[in-house]
Amino acid sequence: KIYDYESFRGGSRHGVQSQVEDAAQHLYDLRSRLPAVAGKVYRALQHTLQKHSRPGSPPSFEKDLMENIDLELNETAYSVDVRRTGSSNQWEVRVDDHPPVFCSVRLEVLGDDQHMLREIHKKARIVKDKLLENGGQWKQDLERVLQPAQDCRYLDFERECAEHILGSRSDPSQSS
């Protein structure tokens, strides 16, 4: 069954609830049929996403994903190889002689407010650019921090991003 945004938006409350329940059941069925290794990689990805869905989480998603994969597989696997493929949010996980497992993470914001979506994308781009400028210096600094919310480098980074966002509001040449 294919679910599209228009059918969710235009459907009745009962119809939408039914579609959501169908989608949840479909996801449950898919997860229950995963091979053991793929299920463990899926759980590791879930734990990592839960941690990074909280405000103030450190910018170390890949490191945390690798640690969670190791925790899930450390007692049952001899060889675990995790490598990034394609973009910065896709990984290939090879465990012993099992078929590879591919992980891909996407952020989506649902809503009709195009101005809000543009603002979110703009701010996310500012944060990403700040993290990667000067050879990724901010990213490297922040990845070394264990508790970023209590570290002054993290606060400095937040301040620089906020200053850039406020500066781009008053300077129309910086808007995208």
Backbone as ProteinMPNN parsed JSONL, in Angstrom:
{"seq_chain_A": "KIYDYESFRGGSRHGVQSQVEDAAQHLYDLRSRLPAVAGKVYRALQHTLQKHSRPGSPPSFEKDLMENIDLELNETAYSVDVRRTGSSNQWEVRVDDHPPVFCSVRLEVLGDDQHMLREIHKKARIVKDKLLENGGQWKQDLERVLQPAQDCRYLDFERECAEHILGSRSDPSQSS", "coords_chain_A": {"N_chain_A": [[0.847, -1.179, 0.0], [0.599, 2.192, -0.834], [1.372, 5.237, 0.678], [0.507, 8.564, 0.625], [1.08, 12.081, 1.008], [-1.126, 13.726, 0.311], [-3.351, 12.02, 0.56], [-3.345, 11.593, 3.302], [-3.726, 14.192, 4.213], [-6.159, 14.945, 3.088], [-7.94, 13.047, 3.969], [-10.485, 11.686, 6.173], [-10.63, 11.982, 9.776], [-10.913, 9.446, 10.887], [-10.15, 7.925, 8.673], [-7.451, 8.714, 8.311], [-6.373, 7.898, 10.743], [-6.729, 5.163, 10.479], [-5.039, 4.681, 8.279], [-2.555, 5.341, 9.382], [-2.377, 3.419, 11.387], [-2.331, 1.131, 9.732], [0.116, 1.572, 8.407], [1.86, 1.442, 10.584], [1.504, -1.213, 11.348], [2.481, -2.463, 9.063], [5.195, -1.677, 9.169], [5.909, -2.969, 11.551], [5.578, -5.642, 10.727], [7.566, -5.79, 8.743], [9.904, -5.345, 10.296], [9.818, -7.585, 11.969], [10.47, -9.615, 10.243], [13.108, -9.279, 9.66], [16.45, -10.484, 9.186], [18.517, -11.854, 11.833], [20.989, -10.408, 12.238], [20.508, -8.024, 10.806], [18.349, -7.092, 12.287], [19.588, -6.474, 14.704], [21.297, -4.411, 13.897], [19.358, -2.593, 13.142], [18.169, -2.077, 15.672], [20.35, -0.828, 16.904], [20.53, 1.462, 15.328], [18.052, 2.608, 15.944], [18.412, 3.205, 18.724], [20.444, 5.09, 18.511], [19.197, 7.118, 17.018], [17.19, 7.844, 18.836], [18.699, 8.976, 20.915], [19.815, 11.17, 19.597], [17.653, 12.693, 18.993], [16.99, 14.397, 20.913], [17.039, 17.676, 22.327], [20.139, 19.424, 22.526], [21.799, 17.293, 22.089], [24.955, 15.757, 21.332], [27.006, 16.467, 18.391], [27.683, 13.879, 17.183], [26.774, 11.698, 15.676], [27.527, 9.594, 13.901], [29.667, 8.35, 15.263], [28.325, 7.526, 17.6], [26.463, 5.794, 16.435], [28.164, 3.766, 15.474], [29.209, 2.857, 17.921], [26.851, 1.881, 19.125], [26.172, -0.143, 17.329], [28.332, -1.82, 17.749], [27.849, -2.502, 20.452], [25.453, -3.954, 20.166], [26.3, -6.122, 18.633], [28.623, -7.196, 19.713], [28.954, -9.601, 21.163], [28.318, -11.623, 19.444], [29.472, -11.415, 16.936], [32.353, -11.76, 14.863], [33.648, -10.102, 13.095], [33.079, -6.792, 12.339], [32.279, -4.293, 10.155], [31.831, -0.986, 9.526], [30.995, 1.409, 7.26], [30.817, 4.594, 5.685], [28.637, 5.378, 3.056], [27.88, 6.846, -0.078], [26.199, 9.634, 0.791], [26.531, 11.783, 3.71], [24.809, 10.591, 5.449], [24.398, 7.865, 5.191], [25.131, 4.424, 5.616], [27.027, 1.423, 5.287], [26.891, -1.733, 6.664], [28.823, -4.404, 7.447], [28.845, -7.646, 8.586], [30.64, -10.285, 9.693], [30.194, -13.064, 7.598], [27.724, -12.392, 6.642], [25.061, -11.011, 4.569], [25.425, -7.573, 3.48], [24.181, -4.811, 5.47], [22.279, -1.974, 4.995], [22.066, 1.361, 6.088], [20.158, 4.277, 6.28], [19.558, 7.625, 6.997], [17.119, 10.074, 7.3], [15.932, 13.382, 7.563], [12.823, 14.74, 7.955], [10.443, 17.287, 7.72], [7.163, 17.802, 8.294], [4.482, 19.644, 7.001], [2.502, 22.501, 6.05], [3.482, 25.036, 5.974], [5.429, 26.817, 4.149], [7.235, 28.914, 4.518], [8.154, 28.461, 7.136], [9.437, 25.991, 6.719], [11.477, 26.775, 4.934], [12.928, 28.45, 6.649], [13.785, 26.606, 8.597], [15.408, 24.943, 7.018], [17.298, 26.817, 6.216], [18.494, 27.555, 8.676], [19.487, 25.087, 9.466], [21.364, 24.68, 7.436], [23.134, 26.762, 8.026], [24.137, 25.893, 10.521], [25.328, 23.483, 9.715], [27.25, 24.472, 7.875], [28.82, 26.01, 9.626], [29.807, 23.968, 11.295], [31.453, 22.633, 9.488], [33.261, 24.473, 8.437], [36.612, 25.816, 8.061], [38.059, 23.395, 7.721], [36.461, 21.657, 9.177], [36.748, 22.242, 11.866], [35.097, 23.059, 14.104], [33.376, 20.839, 14.242], [35.173, 18.765, 14.841], [36.158, 19.684, 17.321], [33.803, 19.658, 18.88], [33.066, 16.989, 18.802], [34.895, 15.831, 20.471], [34.037, 16.491, 22.961], [32.508, 15.39, 25.904], [30.203, 16.049, 27.436], [28.436, 18.142, 25.938], [26.625, 20.264, 26.48], [27.552, 21.414, 28.767], [30.004, 22.375, 28.224], [32.252, 24.974, 27.405], [33.112, 25.353, 24.757], [31.077, 24.274, 23.229], [29.028, 26.027, 23.894], [30.147, 28.344, 22.804], [30.033, 27.664, 20.103], [27.226, 27.483, 19.712], [26.62, 30.181, 20.192], [27.978, 31.45, 18.035], [26.549, 30.409, 15.844], [23.985, 31.434, 16.398], [24.542, 34.188, 16.24], [25.186, 34.358, 13.537], [22.737, 33.632, 12.392], [21.068, 35.711, 13.342], [22.424, 37.834, 12.176], [22.006, 37.271, 9.46], [19.346, 37.811, 9.216], [19.19, 40.566, 9.306], [20.734, 41.259, 7.174], [19.953, 41.278, 3.961], [21.375, 40.245, 1.799], [22.459, 37.826, 2.58], [20.443, 35.987, 2.653], [18.87, 32.931, 1.585]], "CA_chain_A": [[0.0, 0.0, 0.0], [1.394, 3.424, -0.915], [0.798, 6.334, 1.44], [1.005, 9.854, 0.172], [0.712, 13.197, 1.861], [-2.455, 14.221, -0.03], [-4.391, 11.168, 1.123], [-3.379, 11.852, 4.738], [-4.259, 15.522, 4.454], [-7.548, 15.059, 2.661], [-8.782, 12.002, 4.539], [-11.182, 11.972, 7.426], [-9.834, 11.608, 10.947], [-10.946, 7.989, 10.979], [-9.358, 7.412, 7.553], [-6.044, 8.965, 8.6], [-5.994, 7.012, 11.844], [-6.651, 3.822, 9.909], [-3.837, 4.613, 7.452], [-1.402, 5.339, 10.282], [-2.342, 2.085, 11.994], [-1.877, 0.2, 8.687], [1.55, 1.799, 8.192], [2.556, 0.93, 11.768], [1.465, -2.671, 11.254], [3.394, -2.831, 7.976], [6.547, -1.527, 9.697], [6.106, -4.052, 12.512], [5.751, -6.877, 9.951], [8.893, -5.735, 8.121], [10.922, -5.53, 11.339], [9.79, -8.953, 12.509], [11.045, -10.523, 9.245], [14.522, -8.996, 9.438], [17.399, -11.469, 9.701], [19.005, -11.495, 13.174], [22.013, -9.357, 12.18], [19.852, -6.784, 10.384], [17.553, -6.635, 13.422], [20.483, -5.856, 15.685], [21.725, -3.126, 13.325], [18.181, -1.734, 13.239], [18.063, -1.634, 17.072], [21.434, 0.134, 17.142], [20.122, 2.701, 14.663], [16.971, 3.172, 16.762], [18.988, 3.793, 19.943], [21.19, 6.289, 18.125], [18.222, 8.155, 16.645], [16.532, 8.323, 20.057], [19.63, 9.862, 21.621], [20.058, 12.398, 18.839], [16.39, 13.412, 18.799], [16.81, 15.271, 22.075], [17.784, 18.942, 22.262], [21.425, 19.436, 23.216], [22.591, 16.084, 21.844], [26.222, 16.111, 20.679], [27.033, 16.202, 16.944], [28.546, 12.723, 16.967], [25.845, 10.642, 15.3], [28.216, 8.447, 13.317], [30.411, 7.686, 16.344], [27.341, 6.854, 18.443], [25.923, 4.671, 15.673], [29.167, 2.691, 15.493], [29.252, 2.305, 19.283], [25.636, 1.103, 19.355], [26.289, -1.367, 16.53], [29.275, -2.667, 18.473], [27.161, -3.028, 21.643], [24.463, -4.956, 19.746], [26.9, -7.274, 17.963], [29.935, -7.559, 20.259], [29.038, -10.966, 21.678], [27.964, -12.623, 18.436], [30.159, -11.206, 15.652], [33.823, -11.733, 14.859], [34.107, -8.981, 12.286], [32.055, -5.794, 12.035], [32.853, -3.181, 9.4], [30.84, 0.046, 9.24], [31.588, 2.482, 6.459], [29.888, 5.552, 5.099], [28.461, 5.25, 1.608], [27.078, 7.93, -0.646], [26.219, 10.911, 1.495], [26.95, 11.707, 5.111], [23.805, 9.953, 6.3], [24.189, 6.492, 4.73], [26.202, 3.538, 6.033], [26.972, 0.004, 4.972], [27.371, -2.504, 7.81], [29.149, -5.792, 7.093], [29.062, -8.445, 9.787], [31.121, -11.629, 9.345], [29.907, -13.415, 6.204], [26.311, -12.093, 6.371], [24.866, -9.964, 3.558], [25.544, -6.234, 4.077], [22.982, -4.103, 5.904], [22.426, -0.567, 4.656], [21.317, 2.284, 6.937], [20.032, 5.619, 5.733], [18.809, 8.473, 7.916], [16.583, 11.273, 6.662], [15.138, 14.28, 8.394], [11.725, 15.34, 7.221], [9.538, 18.122, 8.489], [5.888, 17.822, 7.586], [3.674, 20.828, 7.266], [2.16, 23.311, 4.878], [4.067, 26.359, 6.104], [6.662, 26.837, 3.366], [8.164, 29.867, 5.133], [8.777, 27.775, 8.259], [10.355, 24.991, 6.17], [12.658, 27.494, 4.425], [13.694, 28.906, 7.812], [14.444, 25.433, 9.189], [16.499, 24.548, 6.113], [18.319, 27.87, 6.257], [19.225, 27.439, 9.941], [20.245, 23.83, 9.425], [22.504, 24.914, 6.548], [24.077, 27.6, 8.775], [24.802, 25.038, 11.512], [26.201, 22.561, 8.982], [28.392, 25.232, 7.351], [29.691, 26.349, 10.766], [30.485, 22.746, 11.724], [32.429, 22.166, 8.497], [34.222, 25.485, 7.99], [37.991, 25.661, 8.556], [38.418, 21.981, 7.758], [35.642, 20.938, 10.15], [37.312, 22.467, 13.197], [34.055, 22.999, 15.121], [32.902, 19.449, 14.342], [36.206, 18.008, 15.56], [36.169, 20.136, 18.72], [32.597, 19.246, 19.589], [33.044, 15.533, 18.917], [35.762, 15.46, 21.598], [33.388, 16.889, 24.205], [31.62, 14.342, 26.411], [28.937, 16.65, 27.819], [28.533, 19.412, 25.23], [25.822, 21.355, 27.037], [28.273, 22.016, 29.883], [31.336, 22.741, 27.767], [32.235, 26.337, 26.868], [33.267, 25.321, 23.291], [29.737, 24.045, 22.698], [28.308, 27.293, 24.047], [30.713, 29.256, 21.806], [29.485, 27.268, 18.808], [25.832, 27.928, 19.686], [26.623, 31.642, 20.074], [28.348, 31.814, 16.661], [25.421, 30.091, 14.96], [22.924, 32.399, 16.674], [24.965, 35.47, 15.678], [25.076, 34.267, 12.079], [21.316, 33.641, 12.061], [20.583, 37.076, 13.557], [23.051, 38.688, 11.161], [21.414, 37.036, 8.144], [18.02, 38.442, 9.202], [19.318, 42.004, 9.053], [21.442, 41.449, 5.915], [19.212, 40.54, 2.941], [22.275, 39.591, 0.839], [22.8, 36.515, 3.095], [19.306, 35.06, 2.638], [18.892, 31.972, 0.483]], "C_chain_A": [[0.889, 1.237, 0.0], [0.64, 4.526, -0.188], [1.379, 7.631, 0.908], [0.411, 10.951, 1.039], [-0.712, 13.667, 1.587], [-3.551, 13.351, 0.57], [-4.479, 11.342, 2.639], [-4.072, 13.182, 5.006], [-5.75, 15.596, 4.155], [-8.477, 14.063, 3.312], [-9.479, 12.44, 5.807], [-10.292, 11.547, 8.586], [-9.788, 10.091, 11.086], [-10.08, 7.383, 9.878], [-7.869, 7.577, 7.792], [-5.573, 8.035, 9.701], [-5.835, 5.588, 11.336], [-5.381, 3.66, 9.067], [-2.576, 4.571, 8.305], [-1.269, 3.974, 10.941], [-1.869, 1.035, 10.991], [-0.375, 0.331, 8.456], [2.356, 1.251, 9.36], [2.593, -0.601, 11.741], [2.43, -3.169, 10.183], [4.853, -2.74, 8.445], [6.861, -2.643, 10.688], [6.37, -5.373, 11.776], [7.133, -6.923, 9.298], [9.993, -6.009, 9.145], [10.967, -6.969, 11.831], [10.385, -9.965, 11.528], [12.519, -10.249, 8.975], [15.376, -10.162, 9.914], [17.999, -10.958, 11.019], [20.005, -10.342, 13.141], [21.385, -8.02, 11.8], [18.987, -6.225, 11.513], [18.397, -5.949, 14.477], [20.991, -4.499, 15.183], [20.571, -2.131, 13.407], [18.02, -1.199, 14.667], [19.15, -0.609, 17.401], [21.086, 1.489, 16.527], [19.005, 3.381, 15.451], [17.509, 3.862, 18.014], [19.717, 5.095, 19.622], [20.24, 7.424, 17.768], [17.511, 8.711, 17.878], [17.426, 9.305, 20.802], [19.755, 11.209, 20.908], [18.78, 13.16, 18.511], [16.115, 14.379, 19.936], [17.592, 16.567, 21.883], [19.086, 18.834, 23.061], [22.253, 18.187, 22.989], [23.853, 16.464, 21.066], [26.212, 15.767, 19.19], [27.948, 15.03, 16.604], [27.713, 11.505, 16.583], [26.577, 9.402, 14.806], [28.979, 7.648, 14.386], [29.451, 6.91, 17.238], [26.72, 5.661, 17.73], [26.897, 3.495, 15.703], [29.261, 2.041, 16.869], [28.031, 1.434, 19.561], [25.638, -0.189, 18.54], [27.226, -2.337, 17.24], [28.621, -3.293, 19.71], [26.173, -4.134, 21.274], [25.122, -6.243, 19.272], [28.143, -7.832, 18.648], [30.041, -8.998, 20.752], [28.816, -12.032, 20.608], [28.761, -12.513, 17.141], [31.672, -11.214, 15.839], [34.338, -10.489, 14.155], [32.925, -8.066, 11.975], [32.751, -4.625, 11.351], [31.73, -2.218, 9.049], [31.534, 1.121, 8.43], [30.5, 3.332, 5.836], [29.829, 5.319, 3.595], [27.632, 6.424, 1.122], [27.245, 9.22, 0.123], [26.609, 10.71, 2.954], [25.915, 11.04, 6.004], [23.429, 8.551, 5.808], [25.404, 5.648, 5.103], [25.944, 2.124, 5.539], [27.601, -0.733, 6.149], [27.58, -3.943, 7.342], [29.519, -6.529, 8.372], [29.409, -9.862, 9.347], [30.813, -11.912, 7.87], [28.438, -13.19, 5.844], [26.208, -11.058, 5.239], [24.962, -8.587, 4.216], [24.176, -5.668, 4.444], [23.234, -2.628, 5.61], [21.508, 0.274, 5.53], [21.301, 3.642, 6.259], [19.13, 6.421, 6.668], [18.391, 9.73, 7.18], [15.808, 12.083, 7.677], [14.05, 14.869, 7.518], [10.874, 16.139, 8.181], [8.257, 18.204, 7.687], [5.125, 19.072, 7.962], [3.459, 21.611, 5.992], [2.842, 24.668, 4.884], [5.426, 26.393, 5.405], [7.688, 27.809, 3.94], [8.907, 29.203, 6.298], [9.794, 26.755, 7.751], [11.62, 25.645, 5.635], [13.547, 27.956, 5.572], [14.437, 27.746, 8.467], [15.619, 25.008, 8.333], [17.645, 25.556, 6.169], [19.165, 27.753, 7.533], [20.043, 26.154, 9.993], [21.483, 23.98, 8.548], [23.561, 25.765, 7.256], [24.853, 26.749, 9.779], [25.77, 24.095, 10.811], [27.442, 23.292, 8.467], [29.367, 25.605, 8.474], [30.478, 25.119, 11.23], [31.633, 22.387, 10.788], [33.447, 23.211, 8.064], [35.578, 25.264, 8.659], [38.373, 24.198, 8.725], [37.657, 21.183, 8.809], [36.117, 21.116, 11.581], [36.262, 22.386, 14.303], [33.586, 21.56, 15.326], [33.897, 18.613, 15.147], [36.228, 18.387, 17.039], [34.975, 19.581, 19.487], [32.501, 17.727, 19.732], [33.9, 15.043, 20.085], [35.097, 15.708, 22.947], [32.416, 15.799, 24.644], [30.249, 14.882, 26.786], [28.889, 18.043, 27.209], [27.745, 20.551, 25.856], [26.547, 22.065, 28.169], [29.67, 22.471, 29.477], [31.288, 24.114, 27.097], [32.419, 26.349, 25.349], [31.906, 25.112, 22.624], [28.926, 25.339, 22.777], [28.829, 28.333, 23.056], [30.148, 28.956, 20.416], [28.037, 27.728, 18.678], [25.746, 29.444, 19.49], [26.958, 32.074, 18.65], [27.221, 31.54, 15.687], [24.298, 31.105, 15.142], [23.279, 33.765, 16.094], [24.83, 35.464, 14.162], [23.608, 34.319, 11.649], [20.751, 35.041, 12.224], [21.157, 38.03, 12.522], [22.42, 38.509, 9.798], [20.005, 37.609, 8.056], [18.127, 39.912, 8.838], [20.055, 42.28, 7.747], [20.77, 40.629, 4.82], [20.109, 39.823, 1.94], [22.643, 38.178, 1.281], [21.634, 35.536, 3.047], [19.366, 34.172, 1.418], [17.511, 31.644, 0.03]], "O_chain_A": [[1.844, 1.307, 0.774], [-0.555, 4.73, -0.398], [2.594, 7.772, 0.763], [-0.609, 10.772, 1.704], [-1.442, 13.979, 2.527], [-4.566, 13.866, 1.038], [-5.567, 11.249, 3.206], [-4.901, 13.29, 5.91], [-6.509, 16.234, 4.885], [-9.695, 14.214, 3.22], [-9.11, 13.436, 6.43], [-9.309, 10.832, 8.391], [-8.734, 9.522, 11.371], [-9.35, 6.424, 10.127], [-7.097, 6.664, 7.501], [-4.495, 7.449, 9.605], [-4.901, 4.888, 11.727], [-4.722, 2.622, 9.133], [-1.633, 3.846, 7.987], [-0.167, 3.434, 11.04], [-1.095, 0.146, 11.346], [0.328, -0.671, 8.325], [3.417, 0.661, 9.158], [3.611, -1.204, 12.079], [3.114, -4.174, 10.373], [5.654, -3.627, 8.15], [7.958, -3.201, 10.668], [7.268, -6.129, 12.147], [7.792, -7.963, 9.298], [10.9, -6.804, 8.897], [12.045, -7.507, 12.081], [10.767, -11.062, 11.936], [13.123, -10.923, 8.141], [15.067, -10.772, 10.938], [17.984, -9.755, 11.281], [19.889, -9.4, 13.925], [21.696, -6.994, 12.406], [18.901, -5.008, 11.677], [17.975, -4.96, 15.075], [21.1, -3.55, 15.96], [20.782, -0.956, 13.708], [17.764, -0.01, 14.858], [18.889, 0.369, 18.101], [21.321, 2.534, 17.134], [19.014, 4.602, 15.607], [17.104, 4.982, 18.327], [19.621, 6.074, 20.362], [20.457, 8.566, 18.173], [17.258, 9.913, 17.958], [16.961, 10.345, 21.267], [19.793, 12.258, 21.551], [18.831, 14.175, 17.816], [15.116, 15.098, 19.919], [18.693, 16.55, 21.333], [19.122, 18.23, 24.133], [23.299, 18.019, 23.616], [23.829, 17.378, 20.242], [25.484, 14.867, 18.771], [28.886, 15.179, 15.82], [27.925, 10.41, 17.105], [26.284, 8.288, 15.241], [28.935, 6.418, 14.4], [29.725, 5.765, 17.595], [26.476, 4.626, 18.351], [26.491, 2.356, 15.934], [29.378, 0.82, 16.976], [28.154, 0.368, 20.164], [25.156, -1.219, 19.012], [26.946, -3.533, 17.322], [28.818, -4.476, 19.985], [26.065, -5.135, 21.982], [24.583, -7.331, 19.476], [28.672, -8.852, 18.206], [31.137, -9.558, 20.754], [29.093, -13.21, 20.836], [28.728, -13.433, 16.323], [32.193, -10.736, 16.847], [35.337, -9.897, 14.564], [31.912, -8.497, 11.425], [33.691, -4.043, 11.892], [30.785, -2.589, 8.353], [32.543, 1.681, 8.86], [29.415, 2.852, 5.507], [30.852, 5.093, 2.949], [26.775, 6.93, 1.847], [28.315, 9.828, 0.105], [26.969, 9.609, 3.372], [26.13, 10.935, 7.212], [22.295, 8.104, 5.981], [26.547, 6.073, 4.938], [24.801, 1.692, 5.393], [28.706, -0.402, 6.58], [26.644, -4.61, 6.9], [30.383, -6.097, 9.134], [28.604, -10.552, 8.722], [31.131, -11.102, 6.999], [27.956, -13.734, 4.851], [27.158, -10.317, 4.984], [24.619, -8.444, 5.39], [23.16, -5.991, 3.828], [24.294, -2.099, 5.944], [20.33, -0.041, 5.698], [22.315, 4.095, 5.728], [18.07, 5.95, 7.078], [19.204, 10.375, 6.517], [15.118, 11.538, 8.538], [14.33, 15.432, 6.459], [10.619, 15.72, 9.31], [8.266, 18.628, 6.531], [5.132, 19.496, 9.118], [4.145, 21.41, 4.99], [2.785, 25.384, 3.884], [6.446, 26.04, 5.997], [8.889, 27.554, 3.857], [10.121, 29.353, 6.439], [10.895, 26.662, 8.293], [12.719, 25.135, 5.852], [14.772, 27.869, 5.488], [15.597, 27.893, 8.851], [16.705, 24.742, 8.849], [18.817, 25.179, 6.169], [20.392, 27.839, 7.482], [21.162, 26.142, 10.506], [22.544, 23.457, 8.887], [24.756, 25.516, 7.102], [26.074, 26.863, 9.882], [26.905, 23.923, 11.257], [28.558, 22.792, 8.604], [30.583, 25.527, 8.299], [31.67, 25.215, 11.522], [32.669, 21.893, 11.234], [34.414, 22.869, 7.382], [35.671, 24.606, 9.695], [38.94, 23.809, 9.746], [38.14, 20.155, 9.281], [35.911, 20.238, 12.419], [36.484, 21.733, 15.322], [33.418, 21.117, 16.462], [33.505, 17.847, 16.028], [36.308, 17.517, 17.907], [35.12, 19.092, 20.608], [31.91, 17.236, 20.694], [33.657, 13.964, 20.626], [35.55, 15.188, 23.966], [31.595, 15.336, 23.851], [29.235, 14.249, 26.491], [29.252, 19.021, 27.864], [28.167, 21.704, 25.766], [26.204, 23.199, 28.504], [30.441, 22.912, 30.329], [30.383, 24.387, 26.307], [31.928, 27.269, 24.695], [31.62, 25.703, 21.583], [28.223, 25.697, 21.832], [28.048, 29.121, 22.521], [29.826, 29.867, 19.653], [27.655, 28.296, 17.655], [24.914, 29.934, 18.726], [26.305, 32.964, 18.106], [26.96, 32.349, 14.796], [23.724, 31.583, 14.164], [22.421, 34.434, 15.519], [24.405, 36.457, 13.57], [23.271, 34.972, 10.661], [20.032, 35.522, 11.348], [20.463, 38.928, 12.045], [22.299, 39.474, 9.044], [19.511, 37.868, 6.96], [17.263, 40.449, 8.144], [20.018, 43.406, 7.248], [20.98, 39.419, 4.741], [19.66, 38.881, 1.288], [23.097, 37.387, 0.454], [21.814, 34.361, 3.369], [19.841, 34.577, 0.357], [17.337, 30.85, -0.894]]}, "name": "protein", "num_of_chains": 1, "seq": "KIYDYESFRGGSRHGVQSQVEDAAQHLYDLRSRLPAVAGKVYRALQHTLQKHSRPGSPPSFEKDLMENIDLELNETAYSVDVRRTGSSNQWEVRVDDHPPVFCSVRLEVLGDDQHMLREIHKKARIVKDKLLENGGQWKQDLERVLQPAQDCRYLDFERECAEHILGSRSDPSQSS"}
